[in-house]
Amino acid sequence: MFRTAALAASLLLAACGTTPGPETAPQGPAQAAAELRPSVLLVSIDGFRADYLDLGLTPNLQRLADGGVRAQWMTPSYPSLTFPNHYTLVTGLRPDHHGVIHNTMRDPVLGKFRINDREAVGSGAWWGGEPIWVAAEKAGLPTAAMFWVGSEAPVAGVRPTRWSRFDAGVGVDERIDRVLGWLAEPEETRPRLATLYFEHLDSAGHRNGPRAPETLQALREMDAAIGRLVEGLAARGLQDRVDLVVVSDHGMAEVPPGHVVVVEDMVEPADVELVSAGQSVGFQPVAGRTAAAEARLLGRHDHYECWRRGELPQRWHFGTHPRVPAIVCQMDEGWDARPREYAARGGDRPRGSHGYDPALPSMRAIFIADGPSFVDGLELPPIDNVDVYPLLAELLGIEPAAHDGDPAALRPALDSAGAR
């Protein structure tokens, strides 16, 4: 397990300073009991396909998996996009239940949501369910987020004790050092839950495709970041005080040149409002034009298929939330739908995309965990990403909120004789 890596301690510099935040709540029974438990560090490597682990390019993650717990793969929730799935990981709710149903969406009261709209991202009104840091804070346990979807908003009026607006300019090393500094703090302020997020592999995959040399180099760099993190924990004597959980939100599929469907060719633009494009495409018919829109869209087409909101495949668990558009079209793997003005952008070379059917091997994500609470050297069958939330709650020793996960799926990973 990674807690045996203390020999690497001399390789790291001392921790950087911490980010100031609100005062920690006075110690209560839950917090006192938590002092006997390791902190939980949840790390996401955006866009990490499950089969990247089989390429021989990730020795640090392989050591974690060999010494701790690995699921064969983790299936994302529909749609297999970044915002819906990161929020699912920390709530245990399907996007159809927590309400973050797409990276781009529309609400009849709140208006439009886009991931680059700082006001919308920071508004608690968009975020349903109860993320794990809210439950922990309510229990008197301090939490800290080095970026995570939803952590910028006061969900139910609560944010992590320490949080930051997402800033891609904050480098990998700085993110790691900040988290290591938090975890090395005294018991009174040490976060019992911390998150750490890396977008770099996803960005490389989108630009170049999942197997391009540039993407594989980003994969190596992300693995090196995990190695630096593990060595940093050992350098600070934290190997027996931190449970490390590494996940991704989805995988990445190849999009060959020219594999773009023009949205305006799918339906008459005057008949609909385009709510979301890309791979899971949402249309809202204009008043009085529903029949015309359905006549053009519903059913199977070249490279995509469309359904009414309430008639999507049941296995996707999607279509009941009022933010889901009236008509949803799912692109085939390797195809995107874009408005005409964007259709030719980057279409002359291979690219990468996700948002496809979560059952596809290319969309599979990773789950790896190691630390004092986990058994050694266990490979589990495939899990769903809703199963991560009940595990986090159990590691923290708090009562989980209502969720869609199966607590039994990851319970074999826990070491009943460990530090918990």
N, C-alpha and C positions, 0 to 999 in steps of 0.2 A: 504494500500500500504506500501512498505517497508520503505518509508520515515517517517512513523509514529513510527519506531522502535527505536527512540532516547533513550528510557528507558534502552536499552541494551548497551548504549555507554560505561558505566563504565567497561564492561567486556573485553575490548580490550586494548592492549598496544599501545603506540604511533607508528606512521608509521616508517618503516625502510627507509634508504636513497634511492635515486634514482640512476638509471643507467645513466652515462653520455652519451651524444650523440651530433650530430651536432647542431650548433646554430639554433634556431627557426628563420624562415623567418620573415622579418619586417612585422609589422601589416598592413594588407590591408583591404578593405571594407568587404570581406567575413569573415575575422578573427574578425573584430570589431563586425559584426552582430552576429557571433557565440558566443560572450561573453554573449549574451542574451539567449543562448540555453544551455541546460544541455549537459555535456559530454555523450558519448555513450560508454558503456562497453559491449563488446561482449565476452561471455564466452562459451567455448565448453567443454562438458564432453564426450569424445570419447567413443563410444560404448554403449550409454545410450538408451536402448529400450524404446519406448513410454509407454509400459504397466508396466514398472518398477514403474511408478508413482502411480499405483493402488495397490501396495503391502503393503502400510502403513509403509514403511521404510524411507520415505523422507519427514519429516514434514517441513523442511525449504523450499524446493521447492514447497510443497503443499501450504504453506502460500503465497509464491510469486504468484502462479497460482490463488489462491483464491482472492488475493487482486489486481491482475493485469490482465494479458491476457494470455490465454493458447489456443493453437490450439489442436484439438483432437489428431492429430499427424501430423508429417511432413514427407513427402515421399522423400527419397534421390534420387539422380540422378544415372543413370547407368554408370559404375558399382558401386555398393554400397560399395566402399572402401574409406579409410581415405583420401588419398591425393586428388583424384578427387573431393570428396564432400566438404572437407574444402575449397578448392579453388573455388568451385561453390558458396558456401555461401557468399564469399566476392567479387565475380565478377558478380553473377547473370547469369552466362553462364553455359550451360551444358558442361560436360567434352569434348564432341565431338566438341565444339566450342572454349573452352579455351585451349585445347591441352594437358591437364594433364589427359590422358585417362586411367591411371592405376597407381598403385604404382610401377610397373615395366613396362618399355616401351622401344621402340627403334625408333630412328629418322634417316632417311636416311643420314642426314648431321651431326647431333650432336652425333650420336652413341647411347649408352645404358644409361638408367636412372634407378637408384634404390634409394629407400628412404634413404639408409644408405651411399650413395655416396655423400659426402659433397660437392665435386666440382660441381656435376650436380645439386644438390639441390640449391646451391648458384649462379647458372648461370641464368641470366635473359632470356637467349635464349629459355629456356624450357617453360616459363610462358606467355601465351597469355592473351588477355583481359586486363582489368584495375581494379585491386583490389581496394576496397573502400579507403584504406589508400593512394593510389596513387592519386585518385581524390581529397581527402581531402588535401594532401600536396600541390598539384597544386593550390588549392584554398587558400593556406596560413594558413591552419589549422594544428597544430602539432598533430602527432599521435605517438602511442607507442604500441609495440607488446611484450607481455610476452609469446612468442612462438605462431606461427600460420603458417600453411602451406603456403609457398610462401613469407613470410616476410623476409627471409634471402637473397632473390635475389633482385637485382636492376631491378624491372620490369619497362620497359620503362625508365630505368636509375634512378628510384626513389625507395627508401626504406622508411619505417617509420622513423620518427625523432629518435626514440629509438627502438632498436631491439636487439635480442640476438640469437645466434645459439642455436638450441634445445639441452638441456642438462637434461636428465632424473634424474640426481643427484640433481637438484635444487628442494627442497622439496615443498610440497603444501603450507605450511605456508609462506615460503619465497616468493613464487610467488605472493600470495595474498598481502603480506605486501608491496612488490615492487609496485604493481599496485595501492594500496591504497595511497602510498606515492606520486606517480605521480598525482593522481586525487586530492590530497590535496594541490598541488602547487598553487602559485599565478596565476592569470589570464594570465600573460604573457607567462607562460610555461606549464600550465595545458593542457594535451592532450585532444583534442575534440573527439578523438576516441582512445580507448585502447582495446587490445585483451588479453585474458587469456585462457590458454589451459591446460587440465588435461587428461592424457593418462591412468590413473591408472585403471579405470573400464574396459576399453577395454582390457588391459593386463590381468587382472584377468579373464575376460570372455573367452579369447582365451585359457588360461591355464586350466581352470576348467569347462567351460560350463556356460551358462547364468544364471542358477538357483542354482549353487553350493553354499555351505555356504561361501566359500572364495570370490566368486563374490558378494554375497549379503552383505558381510562385506565391500567390496570395495564400494558398492553402499551407504551404511550408511556413510562411510568416505567422499565420494564426497558430500553427502547432508550436512554433518557437515562443509565441506569447504565452501559451499554456505552460510550456516548460519554465519560462521565467516566473510565472505566477507560482507554480509548485515549488520552485527553488526559493522564491521569496518567502513562502509560508514556512519552509524549513529553516531559513536563515533567521527568522524571528521566533522560532520555537513554537510555531502554531500548528504543526502537523497533527497534534492530538487534540486540537481545539477548533478545527474547522472541518465541516463536511462540505466537500466540493461536488457540485452537480453541474455537468456541462451538457447543454442541449443546443439544438438548432430549431428554427421555426418551420423550415421547409427545405426542399432540395432545389435543383435547378435543371432545366431541360434545354437542349439545343434547339435554337430557332434558325433553320437554314436561310440563306439569302432569298428574299422574295416571298417568304411565308407570312404575308400580311393580308388580312381582309379589310377592305375599306368600309368603315361603319356606314357611310352613306349609301353603299351598295347593298347593305343588309336590309334596309327598310327606308321608306320615304321619310326624310328628315322632318317634314311638316307634320307627320303623324305621331311623333314621339319626342320625349326629352331623353337625351343620353345621360344617364346617371353615372355610369362607370364603364370604362373601356379596358382593353388589355386582354385578359384571359377569361375572367368571369365578368360578362358584359351585362349591364343592367339598363333596361329601357322602361320609362314610364309613359304610357300612351297619353296623348293630349286628349282633353275632354271631347267626347263625341267621336274619337278616332280609334277607339280600342279595337273594333272589329277589323278595321283596315290594317292596323299594326299586327294583330294576331295572324291575319291571313298571310302576311309576308314573312313573319318570324317563326311561328310555332312549328315544331317538328325538326326533322333531320335535314341538314344542308351539307354542301361540301365544306369540310373543315370545322363545322360547329353544329350544335344542336340547341334548341330553345324550348323553354317550358313556361307555363304560368307559374307564378310564385308558389302556389300551394301544391304543385304537381311535380316538383323536382324529385330526383331519385331519393328514396327514403334513407339510404345509407349515408347521405350527405348531412342529414339532420339539419336541414336548412329550408327556410321559406315561411316561417311563422312570424318573424319579427316585422313590425310595421315599416322598418327602414329597408327591408328587402324590396327592390323594385317589382312592379307587376309582372314583368317578363324578364327572365334571366337566360342568357345564352352562354353556354360553356364551349370554349374553343378546344379543338383537338390538340393533343400534345404537339408542340413545335409550331403552333400558329398563334398569332396575335391579331387583335382587332383594334384598329386605330382610326381616328378621324382623318379625312383625306389630307388635311394640311400637315399631318404628322406621319402619314403612311410611308413615305419614302425615306424618312430619317433612319439612317443606319441599316436600311434594308438591303444594301448591296454586299453585306458581309455577314458571317455567322454571328449570332448573338445568343444570349441566354434569357430564359423567362421561367417564371413559376406562376402559380395560380391555376394550375391544371388539376385534374381529378386527383384527390389525395391518395387514391389507391395505386397510382402509377409508381413504379420503382424510382423514377427520377425525382419524385416529390418526397421520398422518405427522408426523415430527419434522424438525428442522433440523440441518444441518451447514454451518458457515461457518468458514474458516480464513484467517489472514493472518499475515505476518511474514517474516523473512529466509529461511526455508526453503521458502517457498511461491511458486509461479508467480503471475503477475499476471493477473487477469481471466479465470479459467477456470470454466466451469459444467460439472459432471460429471453423468453419468446418476445415477438413484437408487441409493443404497447401502443395505446393511443395517447396523444399529448394531453388529454384531459386527466390522465392518470397521474401526472406529475404533481398537481396541486395537493391531493390528499397526502402524498408522501412528504411534501414540504411542511404541511401542518403537523404531521406526526413527528418529524424531526424537531420542530420548534416546540412541541408539547402543547399546542393550542387546539381548540375546538374548531374544526373546519366549518366554513359556511356551506350552504347548499351548493352542490356541484354535480357535474355529469360524469365524474371519473369513477374508476373501480379501485377502491383502496387495496384490494387483494392483488392487483396486478404487480405492484412493486414491493409489497410487504416482504417477499422472500429475500429482497436485497438487504434488509436490515439485520444487523448483528445483535441479537438479544443479549449477548454478553459484552457488548461494547460500552463505550463511555456514556451512552444515553441513560 
